[in-house]
Amino acid sequence: MTFELTILGANAAIPANGRHPSAQYLDVGREAFLIDCGEGTQIQMMNFRIKRSKINHIFISHLHGDHIFGLIGLLMSMSLNNRKTPLHIYSPEGLAPIIQIQIDKPLTYSLHFHTTNPTISEVLYESKTMLVRTIPLVHRAPCHGFLFEEKDRPAQMIKEKIIEYDIPYTAIPAIRQGADYQTVDGQHIPNSELTKAAPKGRKFAYCSDTMYSEAILPLIGGVDVLYHEATFMHDCLEQAKKTMHTTAFQAARIAEQAKVKRLIVGHFSSRYKNLMPLLKEAQDVFEATELAEEGRLVKIGE
């Protein structure tokens, strides 16, 4: 199953240096999620050939403008394109009136707002294959990140065994769930001989605006990919504290302690035209660090 992330925006506060405010698109099989929606998000979606129509769930980390100013335009474009599928938006309290006051005519689809509690970790969405929960963060506004978890898949059948024991199609679902099999002549075949374990479910953690906080470690431990803000370099630590943001060094420390597989840093301050010093600062602590490069496709679990 596809599990791919596209970075749409990686800058903090304002568009600058060719970068756009925060937005990411997560494509998971038949499902697609938009994470934050800064100014210019739908333009970026067109640039990178992402279909608006596939998105049924939008997750907003907090209500600062650089994370929501692209939302009303996207919603209106969906209506102008005669969307019919319901759309769900998850965010801290206060987003609904901001959006609804700007809608001057009925939308062609139903819009559902789900108010979150940024002080706790809670499950926001669950399907047959995915689970999305919040990650409480520490910022000037009520804020949380998101953990996208692929559910563990059933065991995989060994094709050669299907042929060897002439296993009917109708028996396969039960075997994949752990059942043994009995052949037509009464031979008992243990499940361990018929199946092999499927790969573990993949995980992506999105941690937007936040101060350095080790409280998130239990939630993000061992994830395949961690996106963590790194607004400043560590020589601007006092500025980071004042604005309740994180340095590249601190983001790398979080990744190191959480034992994640890969770290992507983003939400860069406009003061940095060249991002390589931020990358080096993080890589000196956690080698498997990458920059959030807009338009880049990140395959999670690879």
Phi and psi in degrees as GROMACS dihedral restraints (atoms count N, CA, C in turn):
[ dihedral_restraints ]
;  ai    aj    ak    al  type     phi  dphi    fc
    3     4     5     6     1   -59.8    20    10
    4     5     6     7     1   139.2    20    10
    6     7     8     9     1  -147.3    20    10
    7     8     9    10     1    85.3    20    10
    9    10    11    12     1  -130.0    20    10
   10    11    12    13     1   139.3    20    10
   12    13    14    15     1  -112.7    20    10
   13    14    15    16     1   133.1    20    10
   15    16    17    18     1  -115.1    20    10
   16    17    18    19     1   125.4    20    10
   18    19    20    21     1   -81.3    20    10
   19    20    21    22     1   119.1    20    10
   21    22    23    24     1   -99.2    20    10
   22    23    24    25     1   -32.2    20    10
   24    25    26    27     1  -150.8    20    10
   25    26    27    28     1   138.1    20    10
   27    28    29    30     1  -135.8    20    10
   28    29    30    31     1    10.8    20    10
   30    31    32    33     1   -99.5    20    10
   31    32    33    34     1   159.5    20    10
   33    34    35    36     1   -96.6    20    10
   34    35    36    37     1   147.0    20    10
   36    37    38    39     1    67.3    20    10
   37    38    39    40     1   -66.6    20    10
   39    40    41    42     1  -136.0    20    10
   40    41    42    43     1   157.8    20    10
   42    43    44    45     1   -65.5    20    10
   43    44    45    46     1   132.9    20    10
   45    46    47    48     1  -165.9    20    10
   46    47    48    49     1   152.2    20    10
   48    49    50    51     1    56.2    20    10
   49    50    51    52     1    33.0    20    10
   51    52    53    54     1    77.9    20    10
   52    53    54    55     1     5.6    20    10
   54    55    56    57     1  -108.5    20    10
   55    56    57    58     1   154.6    20    10
   57    58    59    60     1  -113.9    20    10
   58    59    60    61     1   159.0    20    10
   60    61    62    63     1   -64.7    20    10
   61    62    63    64     1   171.7    20    10
   63    64    65    66     1   -58.8    20    10
   64    65    66    67     1   131.6    20    10
   66    67    68    69     1  -172.3    20    10
   67    68    69    70     1   140.2    20    10
   69    70    71    72     1  -142.9    20    10
   70    71    72    73     1   150.5    20    10
   72    73    74    75     1  -121.3    20    10
   73    74    75    76     1   124.2    20    10
   75    76    77    78     1  -114.0    20    10
   76    77    78    79     1   119.3    20    10
   78    79    80    81     1  -105.7    20    10
   79    80    81    82     1   115.1    20    10
   81    82    83    84     1  -127.1    20    10
   82    83    84    85     1    93.1    20    10
   84    85    86    87     1    59.0    20    10
   85    86    87    88     1  -120.2    20    10
   87    88    89    90     1   -85.6    20    10
   88    89    90    91     1    -2.2    20    10
   90    91    92    93     1  -110.6    20    10
   91    92    93    94     1   152.1    20    10
   93    94    95    96     1  -143.4    20    10
   94    95    96    97     1   139.0    20    10
   96    97    98    99     1  -127.1    20    10
   97    98    99   100     1   139.1    20    10
   99   100   101   102     1  -103.0    20    10
  100   101   102   103     1   130.5    20    10
  102   103   104   105     1  -115.7    20    10
  103   104   105   106     1   111.8    20    10
  105   106   107   108     1    61.6    20    10
  106   107   108   109     1   161.1    20    10
  108   109   110   111     1  -153.0    20    10
  109   110   111   112     1    68.8    20    10
  111   112   113   114     1   -69.3    20    10
  112   113   114   115     1   173.0    20    10
  114   115   116   117     1   -53.3    20    10
  115   116   117   118     1   132.6    20    10
  117   118   119   120     1    86.7    20    10
  118   119   120   121     1     6.6    20    10
  120   121   122   123     1   -59.1    20    10
  121   122   123   124     1   -44.8    20    10
  123   124   125   126     1   -70.4    20    10
  124   125   126   127     1   -27.5    20    10
  126   127   128   129     1   -65.5    20    10
  127   128   129   130     1   -43.8    20    10
  129   130   131   132     1   -62.6    20    10
  130   131   132   133     1   -38.1    20    10
  132   133   134   135     1   -61.7    20    10
  133   134   135   136     1   -40.2    20    10
  135   136   137   138     1   -68.0    20    10
  136   137   138   139     1   -40.9    20    10
  138   139   140   141     1   -58.3    20    10
  139   140   141   142     1   -36.9    20    10
  141   142   143   144     1  -105.6    20    10
  142   143   144   145     1    15.9    20    10
  144   145   146   147     1    57.2    20    10
  145   146   147   148     1    47.5    20    10
  147   148   149   150     1  -101.3    20    10
  148   149   150   151     1   129.5    20    10
  150   151   152   153     1   -82.3    20    10
  151   152   153   154     1   123.1    20    10
  153   154   155   156     1   -61.0    20    10
  154   155   156   157     1   -34.9    20    10
  156   157   158   159     1   -65.5    20    10
  157   158   159   160     1   -20.7    20    10
  159   160   161   162     1   -79.0    20    10
  160   161   162   163     1   -17.9    20    10
  162   163   164   165     1   -83.3    20    10
  163   164   165   166     1   120.0    20    10
  165   166   167   168     1  -115.6    20    10
  166   167   168   169     1    -9.3    20    10
  168   169   170   171     1  -138.9    20    10
  169   170   171   172     1   127.0    20    10
  171   172   173   174     1  -119.2    20    10
  172   173   174   175     1   128.5    20    10
  174   175   176   177     1  -113.1    20    10
  175   176   177   178     1   119.7    20    10
  177   178   179   180     1  -109.5    20    10
  178   179   180   181     1   125.0    20    10
  180   181   182   183     1   -74.5    20    10
  181   182   183   184     1   -39.1    20    10
  183   184   185   186     1  -166.5    20    10
  184   185   186   187     1   174.9    20    10
  186   187   188   189     1   -99.8    20    10
  187   188   189   190     1    18.4    20    10
  189   190   191   192     1   -68.6    20    10
  190   191   192   193     1   144.6    20    10
  192   193   194   195     1   -55.4    20    10
  193   194   195   196     1   -35.6    20    10
  195   196   197   198     1   -71.5    20    10
  196   197   198   199     1     0.4    20    10
  198   199   200   201     1  -116.2    20    10
  199   200   201   202     1    -5.8    20    10
  201   202   203   204     1  -135.7    20    10
  202   203   204   205     1    -8.8    20    10
  204   205   206   207     1   -66.9    20    10
  205   206   207   208     1   -14.3    20    10
  207   208   209   210     1   -91.4    20    10
  208   209   210   211     1    -3.3    20    10
  210   211   212   213     1   -72.5    20    10
  211   212   213   214     1   -46.6    20    10
  213   214   215   216     1   -62.6    20    10
  214   215   216   217     1   -39.5    20    10
  216   217   218   219     1   -63.1    20    10
  217   218   219   220     1   -41.4    20    10
  219   220   221   222     1   -63.8    20    10
  220   221   222   223     1   -44.0    20    10
  222   223   224   225     1   -63.2    20    10
  223   224   225   226     1   -41.5    20    10
  225   226   227   228     1   -68.2    20    10
  226   227   228   229     1   -38.6    20    10
  228   229   230   231     1   -63.5    20    10
  229   230   231   232     1   -38.9    20    10
  231   232   233   234     1   -59.9    20    10
  232   233   234   235     1   -39.8    20    10
  234   235   236   237     1   -70.0    20    10
  235   236   237   238     1   -41.3    20    10
  237   238   239   240     1   -63.2    20    10
  238   239   240   241     1   -26.1    20    10
  240   241   242   243     1   -87.4    20    10
  241   242   243   244     1     9.2    20    10
  243   244   245   246     1    64.2    20    10
  244   245   246   247     1    39.1    20    10
  246   247   248   249     1   -60.0    20    10
  247   248   249   250     1   143.3    20    10
  249   250   251   252     1  -118.9    20    10
  250   251   252   253     1   -22.9    20    10
  252   253   254   255     1   -72.4    20    10
  253   254   255   256     1   135.0    20    10
  255   256   257   258     1   -58.5    20    10
  256   257   258   259     1   149.1    20    10
  258   259   260   261     1  -123.7    20    10
  259   260   261   262     1   134.1    20    10
  261   262   263   264     1  -114.5    20    10
  262   263   264   265     1   131.8    20    10
  264   265   266   267     1  -122.2    20    10
  265   266   267   268     1   129.6    20    10
  267   268   269   270     1  -114.6    20    10
  268   269   270   271     1   126.4    20    10
  270   271   272   273     1  -163.5    20    10
  271   272   273   274     1   164.0    20    10
  273   274   275   276     1   -60.6    20    10
  274   275   276   277     1   163.7    20    10
  276   277   278   279     1   -56.9    20    10
  277   278   279   280     1   139.2    20    10
  279   280   281   282     1   116.0    20    10
  280   281   282   283     1   -10.5    20    10
  282   283   284   285     1   -75.2    20    10
  283   284   285   286     1   -39.7    20    10
  285   286   287   288     1   -54.2    20    10
  286   287   288   289     1   -50.5    20    10
  288   289   290   291     1   -64.9    20    10
  289   290   291   292     1   -31.4    20    10
  291   292   293   294     1   -61.4    20    10
  292   293   294   295     1   -41.0    20    10
  294   295   296   297     1   -79.5    20    10
  295   296   297   298     1   -46.0    20    10
  297   298   299   300     1   -65.2    20    10
  298   299   300   301     1   -29.9    20    10
  300   301   302   303     1   -69.6    20    10
  301   302   303   304     1   -18.8    20    10
  303   304   305   306     1   -95.2    20    10
  304   305   306   307     1    -9.3    20    10
  306   307   308   309     1   -88.2    20    10
  307   308   309   310     1   110.7    20    10
  309   310   311   312     1   -95.9    20    10
  310   311   312   313     1    -1.5    20    10
  312   313   314   315     1  -153.2    20    10
  313   314   315   316     1   157.9    20    10
  315   316   317   318     1   -58.8    20    10
  316   317   318   319     1   140.0    20    10
  318   319   320   321     1   -77.7    20    10
  319   320   321   322     1   158.3    20    10
  321   322   323   324     1   -81.3    20    10
  322   323   324   325     1    -2.4    20    10
  324   325   326   327     1  -137.2    20    10
  325   326   327   328     1   163.2    20    10
  327   328   329   330     1   -86.7    20    10
  328   329   330   331     1   137.4    20    10
  330   331   332   333     1  -114.9    20    10
  331   332   333   334     1   124.6    20    10
  333   334   335   336     1  -119.8    20    10
  334   335   336   337     1   121.9    20    10
  336   337   338   339     1   -98.0    20    10
  337   338   339   340     1   132.6    20    10
  339   340   341   342     1  -118.7    20    10
  340   341   342   343     1   115.3    20    10
  342   343   344   345     1   -83.9    20    10
  343   344   345   346     1   129.9    20    10
  345   346   347   348     1  -103.0    20    10
  346   347   348   349     1   165.5    20    10
  348   349   350   351     1  -113.7    20    10
  349   350   351   352     1   102.5    20    10
  351   352   353   354     1   -68.7    20    10
  352   353   354   355     1    -7.3    20    10
  354   355   356   357     1   -87.9    20    10
  355   356   357   358     1   -10.5    20    10
  357   358   359   360     1  -132.8    20    10
  358   359   360   361     1   162.5    20    10
  360   361   362   363     1   -91.8    20    10
  361   362   363   364     1   122.9    20    10
  363   364   365   366     1  -137.8    20    10
  364   365   366   367     1   150.7    20    10
  366   367   368   369     1   -77.7    20    10
  367   368   369   370     1   124.9    20    10
  369   370   371   372     1   -99.2    20    10
  370   371   372   373     1   -31.1    20    10
  372   373   374   375     1  -150.9    20    10
  373   374   375   376     1   140.4    20    10
  375   376   377   378     1  -144.8    20    10
  376   377   378   379     1   134.8    20    10
  378   379   380   381     1  -129.4    20    10
  379   380   381   382     1  -171.4    20    10
  381   382   383   384     1   -64.1    20    10
  382   383   384   385     1   -27.9    20    10
  384   385   386   387     1  -116.0    20    10
  385   386   387   388     1   -16.7    20    10
  387   388   389   390     1  -131.9    20    10
  388   389   390   391     1   154.0    20    10
  390   391   392   393     1  -136.8    20    10
  391   392   393   394     1   131.5    20    10
  393   394   395   396     1  -122.5    20    10
  394   395   396   397     1   123.3    20    10
  396   397   398   399     1  -129.3    20    10
  397   398   399   400     1   162.1    20    10
  399   400   401   402     1   -89.1    20    10
  400   401   402   403     1   156.4    20    10
  402   403   404   405     1  -123.1    20    10
  403   404   405   406     1   106.5    20    10
  405   406   407   408     1   -59.7    20    10
  406   407   408   409     1   132.6    20    10
  408   409   410   411     1  -122.3    20    10
  409   410   411   412     1   171.5    20    10
  411   412   413   414     1  -118.9    20    10
  412   413   414   415     1   106.1    20    10
  414   415   416   417     1  -145.9    20    10
  415   416   417   418     1   178.8    20    10
  417   418   419   420     1   -70.4    20    10
  418   419   420   421     1   -27.6    20    10
  420   421   422   423     1  -113.3    20    10
  421   422   423   424     1   155.3    20    10
  423   424   425   426     1   -52.2    20    10
  424   425   426   427     1   126.0    20    10
  426   427   428   429     1  -149.3    20    10
  427   428   429   430     1   144.3    20    10
  429   430   431   432     1  -146.5    20    10
  430   431   432   433     1   157.3    20    10
  432   433   434   435     1   -97.5    20    10
  433   434   435   436     1  -166.4    20    10
  435   436   437   438     1  -140.4    20    10
  436   437   438   439     1   141.1    20    10
  438   439   440   441     1  -113.1    20    10
  439   440   441   442     1   118.1    20    10
  441   442   443   444     1  -102.2    20    10
  442   443   444   445     1   114.9    20    10
  444   445   446   447     1  -117.4    20    10
  445   446   447   448     1   125.9    20    10
  447   448   449   450     1   -82.2    20    10
  448   449   450   451     1   127.3    20    10
  450   451   452   453     1   -66.1    20    10
  451   452   453   454     1   146.1    20    10
  453   454   455   456     1   -59.0    20    10
  454   455   456   457     1   135.3    20    10
  456   457   458   459     1   -88.5    20    10
  457   458   459   460     1   155.1    20    10
  459   460   461   462     1   -61.1    20    10
  460   461   462   463     1   161.3    20    10
  462   463   464   465     1   -58.7    20    10
  463   464   465   466     1   154.5    20    10
  465   466   467   468     1   -97.0    20    10
  466   467   468   469     1   136.9    20    10
  468   469   470   471     1   -71.1    20    10
  469   470   471   472     1   144.2    20    10
  471   472   473   474     1   -88.1    20    10
  472   473   474   475     1   113.2    20    10
  474   475   476   477     1   -56.6    20    10
  475   476   477   478     1   -39.2    20    10
  477   478   479   480     1   -61.9    20    10
  478   479   480   481     1   -32.0    20    10
  480   481   482   483     1   -72.8    20    10
  481   482   483   484     1   -32.4    20    10
  483   484   485   486     1   -60.4    20    10
  484   485   486   487     1   -43.4    20    10
  486   487   488   489     1   -71.0    20    10
  487   488   489   490     1   -44.6    20    10
  489   490   491   492     1   -59.2    20    10
  490   491   492   493     1   -43.0    20    10
  492   493   494   495     1  -102.5    20    10
  493   494   495   496     1     7.9    20    10
  495   496   497   498     1    50.4    20    10
  496   497   498   499     1    51.7    20    10
  498   499   500   501     1   -76.7    20    10
  499   500   501   502     1   123.8    20    10
  501   502   503   504     1   -70.4    20    10
  502   503   504   505     1   154.7    20    10
  504   505   506   507     1   -57.4    20    10
  505   506   507   508     1   -36.2    20    10
  507   508   509   510     1   -66.5    20    10
  508   509   510   511     1   -21.0    20    10
  510   511   512   513     1   -87.7    20    10
  511   512   513   514     1   -15.4    20    10
  513   514   515   516     1   -65.0    20    10
  514   515   516   517     1   -43.9    20    10
  516   517   518   519     1   -55.3    20    10
  517   518   519   520     1   -43.3    20    10
  519   520   521   522     1   -67.1    20    10
  520   521   522   523     1   -38.9    20    10
  522   523   524   525     1   -64.9    20    10
  523   524   525   526     1   -41.7    20    10
  525   526   527   528     1   -63.4    20    10
  526   527   528   529     1   -25.5    20    10
  528   529   530   531     1   -88.3    20    10
  529   530   531   532     1    -0.9    20    10
  531   532   533   534     1   120.9    20    10
  532   533   534   535     1    -1.7    20    10
  534   535   536   537     1   -75.7    20    10
  535   536   537   538     1   148.7    20    10
  537   538   539   540     1   -79.0    20    10
  538   539   540   541     1   178.4    20    10
  540   541   542   543     1  -134.8    20    10
  541   542   543   544     1   140.5    20    10
  543   544   545   546     1  -116.1    20    10
  544   545   546   547     1   123.4    20    10
  546   547   548   549     1   -72.8    20    10
  547   548   549   550     1   170.0    20    10
  549   550   551   552     1   -63.6    20    10
  550   551   552   553     1   -24.9    20    10
  552   553   554   555     1   -94.3    20    10
  553   554   555   556     1    12.4    20    10
  555   556   557   558     1    89.9    20    10
  556   557   558   559     1     5.7    20    10
  558   559   560   561     1   -75.7    20    10
  559   560   561   562     1   129.8    20    10
  561   562   563   564     1   -91.8    20    10
  562   563   564   565     1   122.1    20    10
  564   565   566   567     1  -113.2    20    10
  565   566   567   568     1   116.6    20    10
  567   568   569   570     1   -67.7    20    10
  568   569   570   571     1   149.0    20    10
  570   571   572   573     1   -56.4    20    10
  571   572   573   574     1   -36.7    20    10
  573   574   575   576     1   -60.7    20    10
  574   575   576   577     1   -24.4    20    10
  576   577   578   579     1   -83.4    20    10
  577   578   579   580     1   -19.4    20    10
  579   580   581   582     1  -100.1    20    10
  580   581   582   583     1   -19.6    20    10
  582   583   584   585     1  -130.9    20    10
  583   584   585   586     1   164.0    20    10
  585   586   587   588     1  -132.0    20    10
  586   587   588   589     1   149.1    20    10
  588   589   590   591     1   -64.3    20    10
  589   590   591   592     1   136.8    20    10
  591   592   593   594     1   -74.8    20    10
  592   593   594   595     1   156.1    20    10
  594   595   596   597     1   -57.5    20    10
  595   596   597   598     1   146.9    20    10
  597   598   599   600     1   -61.7    20    10
  598   599   600   601     1   150.2    20    10
  600   601   602   603     1   -60.3    20    10
  601   602   603   604     1   140.2    20    10
  603   604   605   606     1   -84.9    20    10
  604   605   606   607     1   155.4    20    10
  606   607   608   609     1  -136.6    20    10
  607   608   609   610     1   138.6    20    10
  609   610   611   612     1  -129.2    20    10
  610   611   612   613     1   127.1    20    10
  612   613   614   615     1  -112.4    20    10
  613   614   615   616     1   130.8    20    10
  615   616   617   618     1  -114.7    20    10
  616   617   618   619     1   113.1    20    10
  618   619   620   621     1  -117.9    20    10
  619   620   621   622     1   101.5    20    10
  621   622   623   624     1   -82.9    20    10
  622   623   624   625     1  -143.0    20    10
  624   625   626   627     1   -57.1    20    10
  625   626   627   628     1   122.7    20    10
  627   628   629   630     1  -166.5    20    10
  628   629   630   631     1   150.8    20    10
  630   631   632   633     1   -73.8    20    10
  631   632   633   634     1   166.0    20    10
  633   634   635   636     1   -58.4    20    10
  634   635   636   637     1   125.5    20    10
  636   637   638   639     1  -147.4    20    10
  637   638   639   640     1   113.7    20    10
  639   640   641   642     1   -78.3    20    10
  640   641   642   643     1    -5.6    20    10
  642   643   644   645     1   -64.2    20    10
  643   644   645   646     1   -21.0    20    10
  645   646   647   648     1   -83.1    20    10
  646   647   648   649     1   -10.4    20    10
  648   649   650   651     1   -55.8    20    10
  649   650   651   652     1   -44.8    20    10
  651   652   653   654     1   -61.9    20    10
  652   653   654   655     1   -28.1    20    10
  654   655   656   657     1   -81.2    20    10
  655   656   657   658     1   -30.4    20    10
  657   658   659   660     1  -106.2    20    10
  658   659   660   661     1     2.5    20    10
  660   661   662   663     1   -53.3    20    10
  661   662   663   664     1   124.8    20    10
  663   664   665   666     1    73.4    20    10
  664   665   666   667     1    13.1    20    10
  666   667   668   669     1   -64.7    20    10
  667   668   669   670     1   155.2    20    10
  669   670   671   672     1   -67.5    20    10
  670   671   672   673     1   -43.1    20    10
  672   673   674   675     1  -138.3    20    10
  673   674   675   676     1   131.1    20    10
  675   676   677   678     1  -114.5    20    10
  676   677   678   679     1   122.3    20    10
  678   679   680   681     1   -97.3    20    10
  679   680   681   682     1   124.2    20    10
  681   682   683   684     1  -135.4    20    10
  682   683   684   685     1   134.4    20    10
  684   685   686   687     1   -60.4    20    10
  685   686   687   688     1   146.0    20    10
  687   688   689   690     1  -145.4    20    10
  688   689   690   691     1    69.4    20    10
  690   691   692   693     1   -63.0    20    10
  691   692   693   694     1   -37.2    20    10
  693   694   695   696     1  -127.4    20    10
  694   695   696   697     1   163.8    20    10
  696   697   698   699     1   -82.9    20    10
  697   698   699   700     1   164.4    20    10
  699   700   701   702     1   -69.6    20    10
  700   701   702   703     1   -18.0    20    10
  702   703   704   705     1   -71.8    20    10
  703   704   705   706     1    -7.9    20    10
  705   706   707   708     1  -109.6    20    10
  706   707   708   709     1    31.7    20    10
  708   709   710   711     1   -57.6    20    10
  709   710   711   712     1   -41.4    20    10
  711   712   713   714     1   -63.9    20    10
  712   713   714   715     1   -38.4    20    10
  714   715   716   717     1   -65.9    20    10
  715   716   717   718     1   -38.4    20    10
  717   718   719   720     1   -62.3    20    10
  718   719   720   721     1   -44.5    20    10
  720   721   722   723     1   -63.2    20    10
  721   722   723   724     1   -42.7    20    10
  723   724   725   726     1   -62.3    20    10
  724   725   726   727     1   -40.3    20    10
  726   727   728   729     1   -95.0    20    10
  727   728   729   730     1     1.6    20    10
  729   730   731   732     1    60.8    20    10
  730   731   732   733     1    53.2    20    10
  732   733   734   735     1  -123.9    20    10
  733   734   735   736     1  -174.3    20    10
  735   736   737   738     1  -124.1    20    10
  736   737   738   739     1   151.2    20    10
  738   739   740   741     1   -93.8    20    10
  739   740   741   742     1   164.9    20    10
  741   742   743   744     1   -60.8    20    10
  742   743   744   745     1   -39.8    20    10
  744   745   746   747     1   -60.2    20    10
  745   746   747   748     1   -45.2    20    10
  747   748   749   750     1   -67.6    20    10
  748   749   750   751     1   -39.5    20    10
  750   751   752   753     1   -60.8    20    10
  751   752   753   754     1   -40.4    20    10
  753   754   755   756     1   -66.8    20    10
  754   755   756   757     1   -36.3    20    10
  756   757   758   759     1   -63.1    20    10
  757   758   759   760     1   -40.9    20    10
  759   760   761   762     1   -61.5    20    10
  760   761   762   763     1   -46.3    20    10
  762   763   764   765     1   -61.6    20    10
  763   764   765   766     1   -41.4    20    10
  765   766   767   768     1   -63.2    20    10
  766   767   768   769     1   -47.3    20    10
  768   769   770   771     1   -68.4    20    10
  769   770   771   772     1   -33.8    20    10
  771   772   773   774     1   -80.7    20    10
  772   773   774   775     1    -8.2    20    10
  774   775   776   777     1    55.4    20    10
  775   776   777   778     1    44.3    20    10
  777   778   779   780     1   -76.6    20    10
  778   779   780   781     1   163.7    20    10
  780   781   782   783     1   -84.0    20    10
  781   782   783   784     1   -38.7    20    10
  783   784   785   786     1  -142.3    20    10
  784   785   786   787     1   146.3    20    10
  786   787   788   789     1  -120.9    20    10
  787   788   789   790     1   131.6    20    10
  789   790   791   792     1  -115.8    20    10
  790   791   792   793     1   123.4    20    10
  792   793   794   795     1  -102.4    20    10
  793   794   795   796     1   145.3    20    10
  795   796   797   798     1  -158.9    20    10
  796   797   798   799     1  -161.1    20    10
  798   799   800   801     1    61.3    20    10
  799   800   801   802     1    51.2    20    10
  801   802   803   804     1   -78.0    20    10
  802   803   804   805     1   139.5    20    10
  804   805   806   807     1   -64.3    20    10
  805   806   807   808     1   145.2    20    10
  807   808   809   810     1   -67.3    20    10
  808   809   810   811     1   -11.6    20    10
  810   811   812   813     1   -67.0    20    10
  811   812   813   814     1   -18.1    20    10
  813   814   815   816     1  -102.3    20    10
  814   815   816   817     1   104.5    20    10
  816   817   818   819     1   -79.2    20    10
  817   818   819   820     1   -37.8    20    10
  819   820   821   822     1  -101.8    20    10
  820   821   822   823     1   120.1    20    10
  822   823   824   825     1   -92.9    20    10
  823   824   825   826     1    -5.5    20    10
  825   826   827   828     1   -61.6    20    10
  826   827   828   829     1   -36.7    20    10
  828   829   830   831     1   -62.0    20    10
  829   830   831   832     1   -35.9    20    10
  831   832   833   834     1   -65.8    20    10
  832   833   834   835     1   -41.3    20    10
  834   835   836   837     1   -62.4    20    10
  835   836   837   838     1   -45.2    20    10
  837   838   839   840     1   -63.5    20    10
  838   839   840   841     1   -41.6    20    10
  840   841   842   843     1   -59.1    20    10
  841   842   843   844     1   -42.0    20    10
  843   844   845   846     1   -72.2    20    10
  844   845   846   847     1   -42.1    20    10
  846   847   848   849     1   -66.6    20    10
  847   848   849   850     1   -25.5    20    10
  849   850   851   852     1   -64.5    20    10
  850   851   852   853     1   -23.8    20    10
  852   853   854   855     1  -100.1    20    10
  853   854   855   856     1   -45.2    20    10
  855   856   857   858     1  -132.9    20    10
  856   857   858   859     1   104.7    20    10
  858   859   860   861     1   -61.1    20    10
  859   860   861   862     1   -36.8    20    10
  861   862   863   864     1   -81.7    20    10
  862   863   864   865     1    50.7    20    10
  864   865   866   867     1  -106.0    20    10
  865   866   867   868     1   141.1    20    10
  867   868   869   870     1  -132.3    20    10
  868   869   870   871     1   158.4    20    10
  870   871   872   873     1   -86.8    20    10
  871   872   873   874     1   145.8    20    10
  873   874   875   876     1   -76.1    20    10
  874   875   876   877     1    99.0    20    10
  876   877   878   879     1  -100.4    20    10
  877   878   879   880     1   123.0    20    10
  879   880   881   882     1   -65.2    20    10
  880   881   882   883     1   132.1    20    10
  882   883   884   885     1    93.2    20    10
  883   884   885   886     1   -10.0    20    10
  885   886   887   888     1   -75.8    20    10
  886   887   888   889     1   138.5    20    10
  888   889   890   891     1   -96.7    20    10
  889   890   891   892     1   120.7    20    10
  891   892   893   894     1  -108.0    20    10
  892   893   894   895     1   115.8    20    10
  894   895   896   897     1   -88.2    20    10
  895   896   897   898     1   113.1    20    10
  897   898   899   900     1   -83.0    20    10
  898   899   900   901     1   130.9    20    10
  900   901   902   903     1    96.2    20    10
  901   902   903   904     1     4.9    20    10
